Each structure stands twice: as structure tokens, then as C-alpha cells.
Amino acid sequence: MRPTGDRRWTTGGTGGTGGTGGGTAGGTGAADTAVVAELRRLLREGPFHLALRTALAVRGLPLHRVQHRLAARGIKVGVTSLSYWQQGARRPRHPESLRAVAALEQILELPDGALLRLLTGTGRAGGAGGRPAARSYRALVSVGAAVEQLLDAMELPADGGLHSVGHHERVRIGPAGELCDRESQQIVRAHRDGVDRYLAVHHGDPGCDSARMRVTAYENCRTGRVRHHPEAGVMVAELLFDTRLRCGDTYVFGYGIEDGTGARSTEYVRGFSYAGGQYMLQVRFDEAALPVRCRRFARTGPQAPRTGLADLTPSGRHRAVHLVEQTVRRGILGIAWDWD
């Protein structure tokens, strides 16, 4: 299996992000451990408005008290503006507003720059609005140009609007060593409003017939448009959600892809446009085609050398190997195997 990856995008919906006034958690000491953990994650990944809203809840500060504390520092910001900021309806942009955000970091007892970097795109948080920094398909897979050609033909926006929170993937290798099928169970989070679909991209092995590949949506989604690039051996498929997500919403869905059309497979890889989230890959082999060696590896790009090599031993009767990455990095993860 040659490099694969999945594309996320938004349809440009106009729904708000919800939320009301300041939180009432009663201070850090009384805050639930899970909420504090969520705040830490949001300060790393964004988006800004959810990080601000959660910080207000953890500290137990209503907006009128925040306004008074800002005023004591000589900064004038209305309760309405603060409410809009933590709802995601507006973003602080002007110098005085950014000065207020810096003061909020002190008032809410946050690390210096924790909120500002979510607005400016510096540090670990990535681009504007707390959107994680992404890599293009051309930087991830050898057939990136073909994938982008199909996306352009489908008139899809460049920004997917989703990043992965968790992804469990199972691949089955057949009796001739061919990639029979793969199943994916995913948890994603929207980093903008209006997201209502996901684009699955499958790149087959040499000699594959993309027109014979099939996609099945089996949990919380349905199949939309499916497009093929025969020369590159690529299939892309829309998976339509049952709802339109708002920024910060999570969504769980599952799908499968049947292949079995290519030559004997020697690896399976997945490209990650965004950093963060957990990934589990399991490869199961038919008893008639067992490899002599399996290894996990990582790459920064399709032409880059393999790094992080580690031998994997197939489990007994299940004939499977797996890898688990708790926090993925942008780039490629995979499992390779030798037949002789």
C-alpha cells in the first residue's frame, strides 16, 4: 500500500458556536479535573474562543467581574464584546483588544501568550483561529497532485475544517498478499463552523484498478460523491455527516474501503496533515501469506528516509501487528513488511 491520507473540509456554514456568559465553576480548586485537562488541551490546540470560555469556567469569573478587572488596568472592553469573544461570534483584532487579551491571561492565571498565540498563529497552536497548522497533499503523498486535481474538480475548499482526535484503522491483507480492505473509526473535531463532511482518500498498490474500489459508510455518515484517478490509482469519496458541526464540536464516524485490485502489498501508510490526536493501525495477514518481518516507521514526506524503525511481531493465531501513536506529528506513519 502506497501513501494514503484523508482530506477534511468545510461547506462554509453560518451557524454560531453557542455559549453564553462567564463560567461559574468556582475557581481552580473546585474545577473538575477533566475540565482543567480540557483547558490545557485547548490552550495547546485552540480554538481561541473555546480556550477563553473554558478558562473563564475554570476560574469561575462572570464577565462583569472580568470587565471590572480589565478596567482597573486601564483597558475598556464591554461585557458584550467579551461575550462575543468567548462565543466565537467575533475575534479580538485591534491593538486595544489584543492588549485586553494579554491582560486576560493574567486575570485568568494563564501562561504568558497562551491566548495570544491562538489568535496570531505563533507557537504550537498553529494558524489563525486556533486552527492546527496543516500540510498539503503534495507534501505528504507521492500522488498529491492527482488528489488535488480531483479536489479541484469537485470544487472543494482547501481547508478541511476538521482535525483528528482519535483514529483506529484496521487493514486486511489477503491470501495473495494483496490489500483486501481497510476500516476506519474516527473521532474528529471541527476548527471552524459549518463542517458537514469528510473526504476519504485511498491510494492503491501498483497495478490497482481504482474504478473497482468501493467505499462503505457504516456509522454516522453516508456516501456522497466518489471520484477516481485511474492513472494514479487514487479514489476519493465524500462521507456526509448527519449534522453540520460548529467550531469545537466533535464527531464520531466509521467507514470502510474495499480494494483487492493491486499487486502484492509491502506496506501501509497514512499521511497526517495535522499534528495531534491518537492513531492506531492494525494490519492482519491471511494464513496463506505470512510475512517474514514487519516494522513500523515514520517519514516526514514521501521521499524522505524512514525513521523510528521498530520491529513488530505478529500475534499468534490472529496474525496481526499494530502500532499506536499517542500524539501524531505531521507527516507519515506506517507499517512495512517483507515477504522473503
C-alpha positions as CSV (number, residue, x, y, z in Angstrom):
1,M,0.0,0.0,0.0
2,R,1.4,3.3,-1.0
3,P,0.8,6.5,0.9
4,T,-2.8,7.3,1.8
5,G,-4.3,10.2,3.6
6,D,-7.7,11.8,4.3
7,R,-8.9,15.3,3.5
8,R,-11.1,17.4,5.6
9,W,-13.1,20.4,4.6
10,T,-16.0,22.8,5.4
11,T,-19.0,23.8,3.4
12,G,-18.9,27.3,4.8
13,G,-21.9,27.2,7.1
14,T,-23.0,30.2,9.1
15,G,-24.1,28.7,12.4
16,G,-22.8,30.3,15.6
17,T,-20.7,28.5,18.2
18,G,-23.1,28.7,21.1
19,G,-22.2,29.6,24.6
20,T,-23.3,32.3,27.0
21,G,-21.7,34.4,29.7
22,G,-18.9,33.7,32.1
23,G,-18.5,30.4,33.8
24,T,-19.4,29.6,37.4
25,A,-17.0,26.7,38.2
26,G,-16.0,28.4,41.5
27,G,-12.2,28.7,41.0
28,T,-9.4,26.3,40.1
29,G,-9.6,24.4,43.3
30,A,-13.2,23.4,42.7
31,A,-12.8,22.8,39.0
32,D,-13.3,19.3,37.7
33,T,-10.1,17.6,36.7
34,A,-11.5,16.8,33.3
35,V,-12.3,20.5,32.6
36,V,-8.8,21.5,33.7
37,A,-7.3,18.9,31.3
38,E,-9.6,20.2,28.5
39,L,-8.3,23.7,29.2
40,R,-4.7,22.6,28.8
41,R,-5.6,20.9,25.5
42,L,-7.4,24.0,24.2
43,L,-4.5,26.2,25.1
44,R,-2.3,24.0,23.0
45,E,-4.6,23.4,20.1
46,G,-7.3,26.1,20.2
47,P,-9.6,27.5,19.0
48,F,-9.3,30.8,20.9
49,H,-13.0,31.2,21.8
50,L,-13.3,27.7,23.4
51,A,-10.0,28.2,25.3
52,L,-11.2,31.6,26.6
53,R,-14.7,30.1,27.5
54,T,-13.1,27.2,29.4
55,A,-10.6,29.4,31.2
56,L,-13.5,31.6,32.4
57,A,-15.4,28.5,33.6
58,V,-12.3,27.0,35.4
59,R,-11.6,30.4,37.2
60,G,-15.3,30.9,38.0
61,L,-15.3,34.5,36.8
62,P,-18.5,36.1,35.4
63,L,-18.0,38.5,32.6
64,H,-18.9,41.7,34.6
65,R,-16.1,40.9,37.1
66,V,-13.7,40.3,34.2
67,Q,-14.7,43.7,32.8
68,H,-14.1,45.4,36.1
69,R,-10.6,43.8,36.4
70,L,-9.7,45.0,32.9
71,A,-10.9,48.5,33.7
72,A,-8.7,48.5,36.8
73,R,-5.8,48.0,34.3
74,G,-7.0,50.9,32.2
75,I,-8.5,48.7,29.5
76,K,-12.0,49.4,28.4
77,V,-13.9,46.3,27.0
78,G,-17.6,45.8,27.2
79,V,-19.3,42.8,28.5
80,T,-20.9,42.3,25.1
81,S,-17.5,42.2,23.4
82,L,-16.2,39.7,26.0
83,S,-19.3,37.5,25.4
84,Y,-18.8,37.6,21.6
85,W,-15.2,36.6,22.0
86,Q,-15.9,33.5,24.1
87,Q,-18.8,32.6,21.8
88,G,-16.6,32.8,18.7
89,A,-19.0,35.4,17.1
90,R,-16.1,38.0,17.0
91,R,-12.4,37.8,17.4
92,P,-10.1,40.4,19.1
93,R,-8.2,42.1,16.3
94,H,-7.4,45.8,17.2
95,P,-4.4,46.7,19.3
96,E,-6.6,47.6,22.3
97,S,-8.4,44.3,22.1
98,L,-5.1,42.4,21.9
99,R,-3.9,44.3,24.9
100,A,-7.1,43.1,26.7
101,V,-6.3,39.5,25.7
102,A,-2.8,39.8,27.2
103,A,-4.4,41.2,30.4
104,L,-6.9,38.3,30.4
105,E,-4.1,35.9,30.5
106,Q,-3.0,37.4,33.9
107,I,-6.6,37.7,35.2
108,L,-7.3,34.0,34.3
109,E,-3.9,32.9,35.6
110,L,-2.8,31.5,32.2
111,P,0.8,31.2,30.9
112,D,2.0,34.3,29.1
113,G,1.0,34.3,25.5
114,A,-1.3,31.3,25.9
115,L,-4.3,33.1,24.4
116,L,-2.5,35.5,22.1
117,R,-0.7,32.7,20.2
118,L,-4.2,31.2,19.4
119,L,-5.0,34.5,17.7
120,T,-1.7,35.2,16.0
121,G,-0.7,31.7,14.9
122,T,2.5,31.6,16.8
123,G,3.7,28.8,19.0
124,R,2.1,25.3,19.0
125,A,-1.4,26.4,18.3
126,G,-0.9,26.9,14.6
127,G,-2.8,29.2,12.3
128,A,-5.4,31.9,12.9
129,G,-8.4,31.0,15.0
130,G,-6.5,28.1,16.7
131,R,-6.7,26.1,13.5
132,P,-3.9,23.5,13.6
133,A,-1.1,24.0,11.0
134,A,-1.7,21.7,8.1
135,R,0.5,20.2,5.4
136,S,-0.6,19.9,1.7
137,Y,-1.2,16.6,0.0
138,R,1.8,17.3,-2.3
139,A,4.0,17.3,0.9
140,L,2.5,14.1,2.2
141,V,1.9,11.6,-0.6
142,S,3.6,10.8,-4.0
143,V,0.2,11.2,-5.7
144,G,-0.6,14.6,-4.1
145,A,-1.0,16.3,-7.4
146,A,-3.6,13.8,-8.5
147,V,-5.5,14.1,-5.3
148,E,-5.6,17.9,-5.5
149,Q,-6.7,17.6,-9.1
150,L,-9.7,15.6,-8.0
151,L,-10.5,18.0,-5.2
152,D,-10.4,21.0,-7.7
153,A,-12.8,19.1,-10.0
154,M,-15.2,18.6,-7.1
155,E,-14.9,22.4,-6.2
156,L,-14.0,21.8,-2.6
157,P,-12.4,24.4,-0.4
158,A,-8.8,24.0,0.5
159,D,-9.3,24.0,4.3
160,G,-10.9,20.8,5.5
161,G,-12.2,22.3,8.8
162,L,-11.5,19.1,10.8
163,H,-8.6,17.7,12.7
164,S,-8.3,14.2,14.2
165,V,-8.8,13.5,17.9
166,G,-8.6,9.7,17.5
167,H,-8.3,7.3,14.6
168,H,-8.4,3.5,14.7
169,E,-7.7,1.8,11.4
170,R,-7.7,-1.9,10.5
171,V,-6.1,-3.3,7.3
172,R,-6.6,-6.8,6.0
173,I,-4.0,-8.5,3.7
174,G,-5.3,-11.3,1.5
175,P,-4.0,-14.8,0.6
176,A,-2.1,-13.4,-2.4
177,G,-0.5,-10.6,-0.3
178,E,-3.0,-8.1,-1.7
179,L,-4.6,-5.3,0.3
180,C,-8.2,-6.5,0.6
181,D,-9.8,-3.8,2.6
182,R,-9.4,-1.3,5.4
183,E,-11.8,0.0,8.1
184,S,-11.6,3.3,9.9
185,Q,-13.2,4.5,13.1
186,Q,-12.6,8.2,13.6
187,I,-13.2,11.0,16.1
188,V,-12.7,14.5,14.6
189,R,-13.0,18.0,15.9
190,A,-14.2,21.0,13.9
191,H,-11.9,24.0,13.9
192,R,-14.5,26.2,12.0
193,D,-18.3,26.4,11.7
194,G,-20.3,24.6,9.0
195,V,-18.3,21.3,8.6
196,D,-20.7,18.6,7.4
197,R,-18.5,16.1,5.6
198,Y,-15.1,14.3,5.3
199,L,-13.2,13.2,2.2
200,A,-11.6,9.8,2.4
201,V,-8.6,9.3,0.0
202,H,-7.4,5.8,-0.9
203,H,-4.2,5.1,-3.0
204,G,-3.9,1.6,-4.2
205,D,-0.8,-0.6,-4.8
206,P,0.9,-0.8,-8.2
207,G,-1.4,-2.3,-10.9
208,C,-4.6,-1.4,-9.0
209,D,-7.9,-0.5,-10.6
210,S,-9.4,2.4,-8.8
211,A,-12.7,2.1,-10.6
212,R,-13.3,-1.3,-8.8
213,M,-12.6,0.1,-5.4
214,R,-15.6,0.5,-3.2
215,V,-16.4,2.7,-0.1
216,T,-19.0,1.8,2.5
217,A,-20.2,4.3,5.1
218,Y,-21.3,2.3,8.2
219,E,-21.5,4.7,11.2
220,N,-22.9,8.2,11.5
221,C,-22.2,9.1,7.8
222,R,-23.4,8.3,4.3
223,T,-21.5,8.1,1.0
224,G,-21.7,11.2,-1.3
225,R,-19.7,11.7,-4.5
226,V,-16.9,9.2,-5.4
227,R,-14.2,10.1,-7.9
228,H,-11.4,8.1,-9.4
229,H,-8.0,8.8,-10.9
230,P,-7.1,5.6,-12.8
231,E,-3.5,6.7,-13.8
232,A,-2.6,7.4,-10.2
233,G,-4.6,4.6,-8.7
234,V,-6.5,7.0,-6.4
235,M,-10.1,7.1,-5.2
236,V,-11.7,9.9,-3.2
237,A,-15.1,9.6,-1.6
238,E,-17.3,12.1,0.3
239,L,-18.6,10.9,3.7
240,L,-21.5,13.1,4.6
241,F,-22.3,13.7,8.2
242,D,-25.8,13.7,9.8
243,T,-25.3,17.2,11.2
244,R,-23.4,20.4,10.5
245,L,-20.7,20.9,13.1
246,R,-19.8,24.1,14.9
247,C,-16.3,25.1,15.8
248,G,-15.1,22.9,18.6
249,D,-17.7,20.2,18.1
250,T,-16.5,16.6,17.9
251,Y,-17.9,13.8,15.7
252,V,-17.6,10.1,15.5
253,F,-18.0,8.1,12.3
254,G,-16.8,5.0,10.6
255,Y,-16.3,3.8,7.0
256,G,-14.6,1.0,5.0
257,I,-12.8,0.7,1.7
258,E,-12.6,-2.5,-0.4
259,D,-9.7,-2.8,-2.7
260,G,-8.1,-6.1,-3.6
261,T,-7.2,-4.9,-7.1
262,G,-3.4,-4.3,-6.8
263,A,-0.2,-6.3,-6.7
264,R,1.3,-7.8,-3.6
265,S,1.5,-5.2,-0.9
266,T,4.6,-4.4,1.1
267,E,3.5,-1.5,3.3
268,Y,0.6,0.5,4.5
269,V,1.0,4.2,5.4
270,R,-1.2,7.1,6.4
271,G,-0.4,10.8,5.8
272,F,-1.3,13.3,8.5
273,S,-1.9,16.9,7.5
274,Y,-2.4,18.0,11.1
275,A,-0.5,17.2,14.3
276,G,-2.2,15.9,17.4
277,G,-4.6,13.1,18.2
278,Q,-4.1,9.4,18.7
279,Y,-3.7,6.9,15.8
280,M,-3.8,3.1,15.9
281,L,-3.1,1.0,12.9
282,Q,-3.5,-2.8,12.8
283,V,-2.5,-4.9,9.8
284,R,-3.8,-8.5,9.7
285,F,-2.4,-11.1,7.4
286,D,-4.1,-14.2,5.8
287,E,-2.7,-17.5,7.0
288,A,-1.7,-18.3,3.4
289,A,0.5,-15.2,3.2
290,L,2.6,-14.5,6.2
291,P,5.5,-12.0,6.1
292,V,8.9,-12.9,7.5
293,R,9.4,-9.4,9.0
294,C,7.3,-6.4,10.0
295,R,8.4,-2.9,11.0
296,R,6.8,0.3,12.0
297,F,8.3,3.5,10.6
298,A,7.7,7.3,10.2
299,R,8.6,9.7,7.4
300,T,8.4,13.5,7.1
301,G,7.4,13.2,3.4
302,P,7.0,10.6,0.6
303,Q,10.7,10.8,-0.5
304,A,12.2,11.2,3.0
305,P,14.1,8.3,4.7
306,R,12.3,6.1,7.2
307,T,12.9,6.9,10.8
308,G,11.7,5.5,14.1
309,L,12.1,1.9,12.9
310,A,10.9,-0.8,15.3
311,D,10.3,-4.5,14.7
312,L,6.8,-5.8,15.1
313,T,5.9,-9.5,15.8
314,P,2.6,-10.8,14.5
315,S,0.3,-12.1,17.2
316,G,-0.3,-15.9,17.3
317,R,-3.5,-17.1,15.7
318,H,-4.7,-13.6,14.8
319,R,-1.6,-12.9,12.6
320,A,-1.7,-9.2,13.2
321,V,0.7,-6.4,14.0
322,H,-0.1,-2.9,15.2
323,L,1.2,0.5,16.1
324,V,-0.2,3.1,18.5
325,E,0.9,6.8,18.3
326,Q,-0.5,8.8,21.2
327,T,0.1,12.2,19.6
328,V,0.8,12.1,15.9
329,R,3.1,14.6,14.1
330,R,2.5,16.0,10.7
331,G,3.9,13.5,8.2
332,I,3.6,9.8,7.5
333,L,3.2,6.8,9.8
334,G,3.2,3.2,8.6
335,I,3.9,-0.5,8.8
336,A,6.1,-2.3,6.2
337,W,6.7,-6.0,5.8
338,D,9.0,-8.4,3.9
339,W,7.7,-11.5,2.2
340,D,11.1,-13.2,1.9
